[in-house]
Amino acid sequence: MSQPEVAPYGAWESPIGAELLAGSVRRLAWPAFVGDELWWVEGRPDQGGRETVMRSPAGGTPEEVLPQPWSARSRVHEYGGRPWAAVSSDAGPVLVFAAWSDQRLYRLDHGAAEPRPLTPAPGAPAGLRYADLVAGADGAWVWAVRERHDGGTITRHIVAVPVDGSAADDPSRVREVVGGSHFLSDPRPSPDGRRIAWLAWEQPDMPWDATELRLADLDENGVASSHRVLLGGPLGQDATDPGERESVFQPEWAGTDALYAVADRTGWWNLYRVHVDGGEPAPLCPRDEEFGLPQWQLGFRSYAVLDDGRIAALHSGPSGSGFGLLDPASGKLTDLDLAYTDWAPHVTTDGRELTSVAASPYAPGAVVRVDPAAGAATEVRASTDADALPDAAYLPDVEEVTLTGPGGRDVHANVYPPKNPRFAAPEDERPPFVVFVHGGPTAQSGATLNLTKAYFTSRGIGVVDVNYGGSTGYGRAYRERLRGQWGIVDVEDCVAAARALADRGRADPDRLAIRGGSAGGWTVLAALTSTDAFACGASYFGVAELLTFAETTHDFESRYLDGLIGKLPEDRQTYVDRAPLSHVDDVSCPVLLLQGLEDAVVPPSQGEMFREALARKGIPHAYLAFEGEQHGFRKAATIVTATEAELSFYGQVMGFDPPGVPRLALEGGTA
């Protein structure tokens, strides 16, 4: 093998182009068994971000179920959730899905060319939205969470929708099964059809703060009677002490007289069994690990119950994660020895086999079919085809590290050093590094192959992905480090991770950048306005100002700031003082802002206000706004433009010339 060419970090040529990220990477989600087949949702950046439904017979070639231009995607909570279910018919499986175009439910019969509506047309565009779809046992109904937008009022119910189409022109045929709370999820009719279980919560709590597992009998019309609480709470304003609260996740029936559910009453999301008549819930596998996760989308599932009574469950903690089989009688958890290390919360079963979306540090995400008896997993559909993947020599290694933050607290991170077999840097040069800040902020970044990270590392730019205080996977105490401290703890932890790499000689202290989206974008802007740790920052649809944000963001997160910042109007000054927009005068480095113009979560006004403030001060910056994009970029052209702009931005600021990308024009001076 020839000796690598010596070139500065950041100037290395790479086979991983932005077009690969946009055109070859599919978003995979919501797999489930339909008879002997696997069906799932697949995002297509090259089709304008369309979400189609795919099917794969056992051992067969994947094919599309949902024809163009239809897209299966829900707008409930704006983040959506499980947008499809399948019901059986004599002619074959029937697909029921939420259509992105108008948010109505439709059915597509086996062999039919076009879907037909199941729910009535809303009075206003997207005025009736559906998610968390569950097929009824008799095949005649689909259960779902329905969100009604009527003027400025939003109400939610669990509803039962007839699959025969009779409700398309007769709204009274949609049965409102239960309501009574501002938010609800996880409709679970009992196997005998006599009861329904679900989760409920109230503002200002988010579902990872406090939820209740509720149970009600169904009357002769299929409507819930008065409910009783089996787990969780207290909710909303009833919680005088935040330490009293309990978050419940994913109820499932254990026969007809008991339920399984995940609850964090010990400070960790663990599995419990609770009788329908109440009483003390029985822990199934008590340990300092998480068996649940934040319900950012409706329909997340971290475990599934097999026909033989065992529970296949995801679990994670500070020492790692696994996918195991739990015997509820003995409490013994045996991990499956599989090649995948990271599993999406899409675990479903047909009673014998399992499916989810899984990945590893060296393999992209894929829909997989797991045979627990054989202890084997079969890849059904990869997010990137093998022939489109670059040679493994260009893909970064990943190191899971625990660093020390302020006050000696642990900070968890994943480090991806630069890697390219064709190039080496001058001996006296240390690499630039970019801190990746995940959104949420209640989320977690796994140590998995990510082509966006490889796009940078293969060019000689290191990446450190920080699971800062507030992240999930490390228990409730770690998650609640951010309570009242958003913009402080997250910033401190990201700065600590970057400086630790510089102190160890692994990163150039003068060429540290920070980038993030949504809540991660907030952390970027907060870091640039409160520290001098970074040479520049890129904010993807990040929050910049809090008072306007609290008034204009969507309903699901409209009170999230109560826990992250404080209550209004009592803590108004904290909102002003904490906002990055209030401290633009303290910014002395270039900033890149990227924004979708149809974003209902972080409205475009957030980026626009920060851009105007940067312009007034003469700070070098760029603001890229994209038509037709919501919260998170889905279109191929957008992904290419944003990725190449970010790379050019880093090159201009940190003194390298990245080959093959257009030069980003900066306003307010040069970098």
VEXBA-427342 format. One line per field, with one value per residue (C-alpha): residue number from 1; residue in three letters; x, y, z. Coordinates in steps of 0.1 Angstrom, whole numbers, plus 5000, padded with zeros to 4 digits. Layout:
VEXBA-427342
n: NUM/...
res: Ala/...
px: X/...
py: Y/...
pz: Z/...
end
This chain:
VEXBA-427342
n: 1/2/3/4/5/6/7/8/9/10/11/12/13/14/15/16/17/18/19/20/21/22/23/24/25/26/27/28/29/30/31/32/33/34/35/36/37/38/39/40/41/42/43/44/45/46/47/48/49/50/51/52/53/54/55/56/57/58/59/60/61/62/63/64/65/66/67/68/69/70/71/72/73/74/75/76/77/78/79/80/81/82/83/84/85/86/87/88/89/90/91/92/93/94/95/96/97/98/99/100/101/102/103/104/105/106/107/108/109/110/111/112/113/114/115/116/117/118/119/120/121/122/123/124/125/126/127/128/129/130/131/132/133/134/135/136/137/138/139/140/141/142/143/144/145/146/147/148/149/150/151/152/153/154/155/156/157/158/159/160/161/162/163/164/165/166/167/168/169/170/171/172/173/174/175/176/177/178/179/180/181/182/183/184/185/186/187/188/189/190/191/192/193/194/195/196/197/198/199/200/201/202/203/204/205/206/207/208/209/210/211/212/213/214/215/216/217/218/219/220/221/222/223/224/225/226/227/228/229/230/231/232/233/234/235/236/237/238/239/240/241/242/243/244/245/246/247/248/249/250/251/252/253/254/255/256/257/258/259/260/261/262/263/264/265/266/267/268/269/270/271/272/273/274/275/276/277/278/279/280/281/282/283/284/285/286/287/288/289/290/291/292/293/294/295/296/297/298/299/300/301/302/303/304/305/306/307/308/309/310/311/312/313/314/315/316/317/318/319/320/321/322/323/324/325/326/327/328/329/330/331/332/333/334/335/336/337/338/339/340/341/342/343/344/345/346/347/348/349/350/351/352/353/354/355/356/357/358/359/360/361/362/363/364/365/366/367/368/369/370/371/372/373/374/375/376/377/378/379/380/381/382/383/384/385/386/387/388/389/390/391/392/393/394/395/396/397/398/399/400/401/402/403/404/405/406/407/408/409/410/411/412/413/414/415/416/417/418/419/420/421/422/423/424/425/426/427/428/429/430/431/432/433/434/435/436/437/438/439/440/441/442/443/444/445/446/447/448/449/450/451/452/453/454/455/456/457/458/459/460/461/462/463/464/465/466/467/468/469/470/471/472/473/474/475/476/477/478/479/480/481/482/483/484/485/486/487/488/489/490/491/492/493/494/495/496/497/498/499/500/501/502/503/504/505/506/507/508/509/510/511/512/513/514/515/516/517/518/519/520/521/522/523/524/525/526/527/528/529/530/531/532/533/534/535/536/537/538/539/540/541/542/543/544/545/546/547/548/549/550/551/552/553/554/555/556/557/558/559/560/561/562/563/564/565/566/567/568/569/570/571/572/573/574/575/576/577/578/579/580/581/582/583/584/585/586/587/588/589/590/591/592/593/594/595/596/597/598/599/600/601/602/603/604/605/606/607/608/609/610/611/612/613/614/615/616/617/618/619/620/621/622/623/624/625/626/627/628/629/630/631/632/633/634/635/636/637/638/639/640/641/642/643/644/645/646/647/648/649/650/651/652/653/654/655/656/657/658/659/660/661/662/663/664/665/666/667/668/669/670/671
res: Met/Ser/Gln/Pro/Glu/Val/Ala/Pro/Tyr/Gly/Ala/Trp/Glu/Ser/Pro/Ile/Gly/Ala/Glu/Leu/Leu/Ala/Gly/Ser/Val/Arg/Arg/Leu/Ala/Trp/Pro/Ala/Phe/Val/Gly/Asp/Glu/Leu/Trp/Trp/Val/Glu/Gly/Arg/Pro/Asp/Gln/Gly/Gly/Arg/Glu/Thr/Val/Met/Arg/Ser/Pro/Ala/Gly/Gly/Thr/Pro/Glu/Glu/Val/Leu/Pro/Gln/Pro/Trp/Ser/Ala/Arg/Ser/Arg/Val/His/Glu/Tyr/Gly/Gly/Arg/Pro/Trp/Ala/Ala/Val/Ser/Ser/Asp/Ala/Gly/Pro/Val/Leu/Val/Phe/Ala/Ala/Trp/Ser/Asp/Gln/Arg/Leu/Tyr/Arg/Leu/Asp/His/Gly/Ala/Ala/Glu/Pro/Arg/Pro/Leu/Thr/Pro/Ala/Pro/Gly/Ala/Pro/Ala/Gly/Leu/Arg/Tyr/Ala/Asp/Leu/Val/Ala/Gly/Ala/Asp/Gly/Ala/Trp/Val/Trp/Ala/Val/Arg/Glu/Arg/His/Asp/Gly/Gly/Thr/Ile/Thr/Arg/His/Ile/Val/Ala/Val/Pro/Val/Asp/Gly/Ser/Ala/Ala/Asp/Asp/Pro/Ser/Arg/Val/Arg/Glu/Val/Val/Gly/Gly/Ser/His/Phe/Leu/Ser/Asp/Pro/Arg/Pro/Ser/Pro/Asp/Gly/Arg/Arg/Ile/Ala/Trp/Leu/Ala/Trp/Glu/Gln/Pro/Asp/Met/Pro/Trp/Asp/Ala/Thr/Glu/Leu/Arg/Leu/Ala/Asp/Leu/Asp/Glu/Asn/Gly/Val/Ala/Ser/Ser/His/Arg/Val/Leu/Leu/Gly/Gly/Pro/Leu/Gly/Gln/Asp/Ala/Thr/Asp/Pro/Gly/Glu/Arg/Glu/Ser/Val/Phe/Gln/Pro/Glu/Trp/Ala/Gly/Thr/Asp/Ala/Leu/Tyr/Ala/Val/Ala/Asp/Arg/Thr/Gly/Trp/Trp/Asn/Leu/Tyr/Arg/Val/His/Val/Asp/Gly/Gly/Glu/Pro/Ala/Pro/Leu/Cys/Pro/Arg/Asp/Glu/Glu/Phe/Gly/Leu/Pro/Gln/Trp/Gln/Leu/Gly/Phe/Arg/Ser/Tyr/Ala/Val/Leu/Asp/Asp/Gly/Arg/Ile/Ala/Ala/Leu/His/Ser/Gly/Pro/Ser/Gly/Ser/Gly/Phe/Gly/Leu/Leu/Asp/Pro/Ala/Ser/Gly/Lys/Leu/Thr/Asp/Leu/Asp/Leu/Ala/Tyr/Thr/Asp/Trp/Ala/Pro/His/Val/Thr/Thr/Asp/Gly/Arg/Glu/Leu/Thr/Ser/Val/Ala/Ala/Ser/Pro/Tyr/Ala/Pro/Gly/Ala/Val/Val/Arg/Val/Asp/Pro/Ala/Ala/Gly/Ala/Ala/Thr/Glu/Val/Arg/Ala/Ser/Thr/Asp/Ala/Asp/Ala/Leu/Pro/Asp/Ala/Ala/Tyr/Leu/Pro/Asp/Val/Glu/Glu/Val/Thr/Leu/Thr/Gly/Pro/Gly/Gly/Arg/Asp/Val/His/Ala/Asn/Val/Tyr/Pro/Pro/Lys/Asn/Pro/Arg/Phe/Ala/Ala/Pro/Glu/Asp/Glu/Arg/Pro/Pro/Phe/Val/Val/Phe/Val/His/Gly/Gly/Pro/Thr/Ala/Gln/Ser/Gly/Ala/Thr/Leu/Asn/Leu/Thr/Lys/Ala/Tyr/Phe/Thr/Ser/Arg/Gly/Ile/Gly/Val/Val/Asp/Val/Asn/Tyr/Gly/Gly/Ser/Thr/Gly/Tyr/Gly/Arg/Ala/Tyr/Arg/Glu/Arg/Leu/Arg/Gly/Gln/Trp/Gly/Ile/Val/Asp/Val/Glu/Asp/Cys/Val/Ala/Ala/Ala/Arg/Ala/Leu/Ala/Asp/Arg/Gly/Arg/Ala/Asp/Pro/Asp/Arg/Leu/Ala/Ile/Arg/Gly/Gly/Ser/Ala/Gly/Gly/Trp/Thr/Val/Leu/Ala/Ala/Leu/Thr/Ser/Thr/Asp/Ala/Phe/Ala/Cys/Gly/Ala/Ser/Tyr/Phe/Gly/Val/Ala/Glu/Leu/Leu/Thr/Phe/Ala/Glu/Thr/Thr/His/Asp/Phe/Glu/Ser/Arg/Tyr/Leu/Asp/Gly/Leu/Ile/Gly/Lys/Leu/Pro/Glu/Asp/Arg/Gln/Thr/Tyr/Val/Asp/Arg/Ala/Pro/Leu/Ser/His/Val/Asp/Asp/Val/Ser/Cys/Pro/Val/Leu/Leu/Leu/Gln/Gly/Leu/Glu/Asp/Ala/Val/Val/Pro/Pro/Ser/Gln/Gly/Glu/Met/Phe/Arg/Glu/Ala/Leu/Ala/Arg/Lys/Gly/Ile/Pro/His/Ala/Tyr/Leu/Ala/Phe/Glu/Gly/Glu/Gln/His/Gly/Phe/Arg/Lys/Ala/Ala/Thr/Ile/Val/Thr/Ala/Thr/Glu/Ala/Glu/Leu/Ser/Phe/Tyr/Gly/Gln/Val/Met/Gly/Phe/Asp/Pro/Pro/Gly/Val/Pro/Arg/Leu/Ala/Leu/Glu/Gly/Gly/Thr/Ala
px: 5000/5013/5021/4993/4995/5003/4977/4962/4933/4901/4916/4914/4895/4867/4844/4816/4798/4767/4748/4754/4739/4709/4703/4714/4703/4667/4650/4636/4610/4579/4585/4559/4548/4519/4513/4546/4558/4576/4562/4578/4579/4608/4617/4629/4650/4651/4613/4610/4611/4581/4574/4563/4553/4573/4568/4592/4581/4602/4634/4619/4629/4615/4588/4566/4531/4521/4521/4534/4527/4511/4531/4524/4534/4515/4515/4502/4524/4541/4567/4541/4542/4533/4514/4501/4485/4475/4442/4433/4407/4396/4414/4447/4461/4446/4470/4455/4477/4478/4483/4508/4488/4456/4462/4431/4433/4430/4429/4447/4433/4455/4459/4441/4457/4446/4437/4402/4395/4383/4380/4360/4376/4387/4371/4406/4437/4452/4425/4421/4453/4459/4489/4497/4476/4466/4445/4416/4415/4384/4398/4368/4383/4416/4424/4444/4452/4433/4443/4416/4427/4396/4406/4430/4418/4434/4418/4429/4410/4416/4392/4381/4378/4357/4377/4347/4349/4316/4331/4345/4312/4297/4319/4296/4309/4343/4339/4355/4366/4383/4396/4398/4434/4454/4477/4472/4489/4493/4457/4456/4423/4423/4424/4388/4376/4362/4387/4411/4444/4463/4488/4478/4496/4490/4509/4534/4548/4564/4558/4592/4583/4550/4524/4496/4487/4449/4424/4387/4359/4342/4304/4282/4290/4327/4332/4353/4337/4354/4390/4413/4451/4473/4507/4524/4517/4509/4503/4508/4499/4491/4528/4541/4575/4592/4607/4573/4566/4567/4569/4552/4560/4544/4517/4510/4485/4497/4466/4432/4438/4472/4494/4531/4545/4578/4580/4608/4597/4632/4649/4653/4628/4622/4596/4566/4535/4504/4470/4439/4425/4455/4478/4516/4532/4557/4591/4603/4640/4650/4684/4700/4693/4667/4640/4621/4628/4613/4581/4590/4568/4537/4540/4576/4580/4611/4598/4575/4558/4564/4539/4559/4556/4591/4597/4622/4634/4659/4679/4707/4728/4762/4780/4763/4731/4716/4686/4676/4650/4635/4617/4591/4588/4625/4636/4665/4675/4696/4711/4710/4744/4738/4760/4739/4746/4720/4682/4654/4623/4603/4603/4574/4566/4544/4547/4577/4600/4610/4617/4631/4656/4692/4727/4763/4794/4803/4769/4742/4707/4686/4652/4661/4642/4653/4647/4652/4652/4682/4697/4701/4692/4685/4688/4657/4664/4694/4693/4721/4727/4760/4771/4766/4786/4822/4850/4851/4886/4869/4844/4854/4861/4841/4852/4826/4842/4832/4847/4848/4826/4822/4821/4835/4803/4804/4798/4792/4803/4812/4845/4850/4886/4896/4901/4911/4935/4947/4958/4978/4982/5015/5031/5029/4992/4963/4929/4899/4870/4832/4810/4777/4749/4718/4683/4656/4673/4660/4675/4706/4732/4743/4778/4767/4778/4765/4774/4771/4798/4818/4814/4835/4859/4869/4880/4902/4877/4871/4836/4827/4790/4781/4753/4752/4733/4697/4702/4684/4699/4716/4687/4663/4689/4711/4681/4670/4704/4689/4659/4661/4696/4690/4717/4740/4746/4743/4768/4792/4792/4798/4827/4841/4841/4858/4884/4892/4901/4923/4940/4948/4964/4937/4922/4934/4921/4919/4898/4869/4834/4799/4768/4734/4697/4666/4674/4710/4708/4699/4730/4751/4739/4741/4777/4787/4772/4785/4819/4850/4856/4846/4859/4825/4791/4763/4728/4701/4667/4678/4660/4674/4649/4626/4596/4585/4593/4570/4542/4547/4559/4535/4512/4532/4563/4545/4551/4584/4603/4586/4609/4640/4640/4612/4575/4560/4554/4573/4606/4603/4636/4653/4639/4654/4687/4692/4683/4713/4696/4702/4739/4748/4772/4793/4797/4830/4831/4812/4778/4759/4721/4700/4662/4631/4605/4575/4589/4561/4583/4610/4595/4617/4615/4640/4668/4658/4660/4695/4706/4695/4714/4745/4742/4739/4771/4790/4797/4805/4775/4752/4715/4701/4663/4647/4612/4590/4611/4597/4616/4643/4655/4641/4646/4677/4685/4683/4705/4732/4731/4732/4759/4782/4776/4785/4818/4827/4819/4843/4870/4868/4868/4894/4919/4916/4903/4878/4879/4848/4823/4809/4822/4796/4791/4793/4777/4791/4827/4850/4858
py: 5000/5034/5059/5084/5118/5145/5173/5196/5184/5194/5194/5157/5144/5120/5096/5105/5134/5153/5136/5103/5116/5129/5104/5071/5073/5062/5070/5037/5035/5018/4981/4955/4920/4917/4880/4865/4898/4928/4962/4995/5033/5045/5081/5092/5124/5121/5122/5155/5138/5115/5087/5055/5021/4991/4954/4924/4888/4864/4862/4883/4916/4947/4965/4995/4992/5029/5044/5078/5106/5094/5099/5083/5108/5122/5158/5149/5169/5181/5153/5126/5090/5056/5065/5031/4999/4968/4950/4916/4910/4881/4897/4903/4929/4964/4993/5021/5052/5089/5109/5138/5159/5164/5142/5121/5083/5063/5026/5010/4976/4947/4952/4986/5014/5043/5047/5058/5080/5065/5098/5129/5159/5185/5219/5235/5222/5194/5202/5165/5145/5109/5089/5058/5036/5001/4976/4962/4924/4920/4939/4962/4991/5010/5028/5060/5092/5120/5157/5183/5218/5241/5278/5283/5252/5218/5187/5151/5118/5081/5072/5041/5045/5020/5004/5001/5038/5048/5076/5094/5112/5107/5121/5105/5071/5080/5068/5090/5063/5084/5119/5139/5149/5174/5146/5109/5080/5043/5031/4994/4977/4945/4911/4904/4938/4948/4974/5000/5011/5043/5069/5105/5136/5173/5206/5217/5182/5164/5126/5119/5141/5125/5103/5082/5046/5047/5019/5020/4996/5000/5002/4986/5014/5009/5042/5043/5048/5066/5056/5044/5051/5021/5037/5071/5108/5131/5152/5188/5213/5185/5179/5201/5183/5174/5144/5129/5124/5092/5087/5056/5043/5018/4997/4962/4936/4905/4884/4900/4909/4925/4949/4954/4989/5008/5033/5053/5052/5042/5068/5043/5033/4996/4970/4963/4941/4956/4940/4957/4960/4980/4972/4975/4970/4941/4949/4924/4931/4959/4974/5008/5007/5022/5000/5031/5063/5098/5097/5122/5104/5085/5048/5042/5006/4994/4959/4932/4901/4868/4840/4819/4847/4861/4898/4910/4943/4971/4983/5008/5024/5041/5008/5002/4989/4956/4937/4908/4882/4886/4858/4877/4848/4846/4882/4867/4889/4872/4894/4883/4880/4900/4922/4953/4976/5003/4996/5021/5021/5002/4968/4947/4909/4884/4863/4843/4867/4903/4933/4968/4992/4984/4998/4994/5015/4998/4992/5017/5014/4986/4970/4936/4904/4886/4850/4847/4809/4809/4840/4855/4887/4890/4923/4931/4967/4988/5026/5027/5000/4981/4992/5028/5027/5038/5015/5008/5023/5057/5052/5065/5044/5054/5056/5058/5079/5094/5128/5150/5181/5210/5199/5165/5153/5127/5137/5109/5113/5094/5104/5099/5108/5118/5088/5085/5059/5082/5111/5120/5153/5171/5158/5191/5197/5187/5183/5206/5190/5197/5191/5175/5185/5163/5178/5172/5181/5149/5125/5103/5099/5063/5051/5041/5046/5079/5091/5128/5123/5103/5132/5153/5127/5114/5150/5153/5169/5151/5148/5145/5137/5148/5132/5162/5165/5162/5133/5100/5066/5074/5076/5103/5122/5126/5136/5162/5179/5203/5213/5251/5249/5248/5269/5263/5226/5216/5243/5234/5198/5205/5229/5203/5176/5198/5211/5176/5165/5196/5191/5155/5167/5152/5184/5218/5242/5271/5251/5238/5242/5233/5224/5212/5212/5223/5222/5214/5247/5265/5250/5262/5298/5297/5285/5311/5339/5327/5312/5317/5279/5277/5292/5291/5274/5261/5262/5242/5256/5265/5285/5320/5339/5325/5348/5348/5311/5302/5321/5307/5271/5242/5229/5198/5218/5251/5245/5226/5257/5256/5228/5239/5276/5286/5296/5326/5353/5348/5340/5364/5380/5346/5340/5373/5368/5332/5338/5339/5368/5389/5384/5388/5415/5388/5369/5373/5343/5335/5318/5297/5296/5271/5271/5255/5280/5257/5249/5249/5238/5265/5292/5310/5341/5326/5324/5357/5376/5362/5369/5406/5410/5395/5419/5449/5439/5431/5395/5372/5350/5332/5325/5298/5294/5265/5265/5235/5222/5217/5208/5187/5186/5159/5170/5159/5193/5209/5182/5187/5225/5226/5200/5216/5250/5238/5223/5255/5275/5255/5257/5295/5299/5273/5278/5249/5246/5217/5204/5200/5222/5256/5285/5298/5335/5352/5384/5410/5405/5376/5348
pz: 5000/4991/5018/5026/5012/5038/5038/5064/5085/5068/5033/5028/4998/5007/4988/5012/4995/5006/4978/4995/5027/5008/4981/4996/5032/5039/5072/5086/5113/5126/5115/5123/5113/5089/5087/5076/5061/5076/5068/5078/5070/5048/5043/5008/5007/4969/4967/4987/5021/5013/5038/5021/5035/5025/5027/5026/5025/5046/5026/4998/4981/4997/4976/4980/4994/4993/4958/4950/4958/4990/5022/5056/5082/5112/5126/5161/5185/5153/5159/5149/5158/5145/5113/5101/5110/5090/5094/5079/5052/5030/5001/5020/5044/5044/5051/5072/5074/5082/5051/5053/5028/5049/5080/5074/5078/5046/5037/5009/5000/4988/4951/4950/4930/4952/4989/5001/5032/5065/5085/5077/5060/5087/5088/5086/5069/5091/5117/5126/5131/5140/5153/5175/5153/5167/5148/5167/5172/5150/5121/5120/5139/5142/5175/5174/5192/5175/5178/5169/5160/5162/5161/5189/5209/5208/5222/5221/5224/5219/5191/5173/5135/5115/5087/5064/5055/5069/5089/5059/5054/5088/5116/5142/5132/5147/5183/5210/5234/5261/5267/5299/5298/5277/5264/5260/5242/5240/5234/5246/5244/5265/5247/5258/5246/5280/5290/5277/5292/5281/5293/5302/5313/5318/5312/5323/5325/5296/5294/5308/5339/5350/5333/5346/5335/5334/5330/5323/5315/5281/5280/5254/5230/5234/5254/5285/5319/5348/5349/5377/5380/5382/5381/5378/5386/5402/5372/5363/5390/5415/5419/5447/5449/5416/5434/5438/5401/5382/5345/5330/5295/5272/5288/5274/5285/5304/5299/5307/5344/5345/5326/5321/5320/5325/5353/5369/5405/5416/5395/5366/5340/5350/5341/5364/5364/5379/5384/5369/5405/5415/5444/5446/5412/5410/5397/5371/5368/5392/5382/5377/5340/5317/5300/5287/5270/5264/5244/5217/5192/5200/5196/5208/5221/5240/5247/5233/5249/5232/5230/5255/5281/5279/5273/5248/5261/5253/5283/5288/5315/5321/5313/5280/5264/5254/5239/5261/5269/5303/5322/5342/5367/5377/5368/5348/5318/5291/5264/5228/5213/5181/5159/5166/5195/5191/5188/5180/5201/5175/5191/5179/5177/5160/5192/5180/5161/5168/5147/5152/5135/5147/5140/5152/5151/5118/5102/5093/5106/5092/5097/5112/5119/5151/5158/5196/5195/5172/5187/5152/5134/5097/5079/5059/5047/5053/5055/5030/5004/5007/4972/4981/5013/5012/5020/5057/5058/5055/5083/5117/5148/5178/5214/5243/5270/5303/5309/5339/5340/5364/5400/5391/5375/5348/5312/5287/5251/5219/5201/5164/5154/5119/5096/5059/5045/5018/5039/5070/5086/5092/5124/5142/5135/5157/5142/5144/5162/5160/5191/5180/5203/5201/5203/5227/5250/5265/5240/5236/5209/5205/5194/5159/5123/5111/5076/5086/5111/5086/5061/5085/5099/5065/5057/5088/5112/5144/5160/5197/5203/5238/5260/5282/5315/5306/5282/5286/5293/5326/5350/5362/5382/5351/5331/5356/5358/5332/5354/5356/5341/5303/5287/5316/5323/5286/5277/5305/5296/5259/5267/5291/5265/5239/5263/5276/5241/5236/5270/5260/5227/5206/5193/5184/5211/5186/5162/5181/5166/5179/5160/5169/5159/5177/5214/5203/5183/5214/5232/5202/5205/5243/5241/5216/5237/5271/5265/5244/5239/5202/5170/5154/5156/5134/5146/5128/5136/5171/5198/5203/5223/5250/5255/5219/5216/5246/5228/5193/5196/5193/5220/5230/5241/5250/5287/5284/5295/5329/5338/5318/5327/5351/5352/5336/5346/5378/5361/5331/5338/5338/5303/5292/5309/5297/5260/5236/5218/5249/5247/5210/5220/5237/5204/5187/5163/5131/5132/5107/5110/5091/5092/5077/5067/5077/5111/5137/5165/5163/5141/5116/5136/5161/5135/5119/5151/5158/5122/5125/5158/5143/5113/5136/5153/5121/5131/5101/5096/5071/5073/5050/5050/5031/5016/5023/5052/5087/5119/5106/5070/5047/5011/4992/4979/5013/5029/5002/5005/5043/5046/5021/5035/5070/5057/5038/5069/5090/5064/5062/5100/5109/5081/5057/5021/5018/4982/4961/4979/4970/4990/5014/5013/5047/5056/5081/5072/5065/5088
end
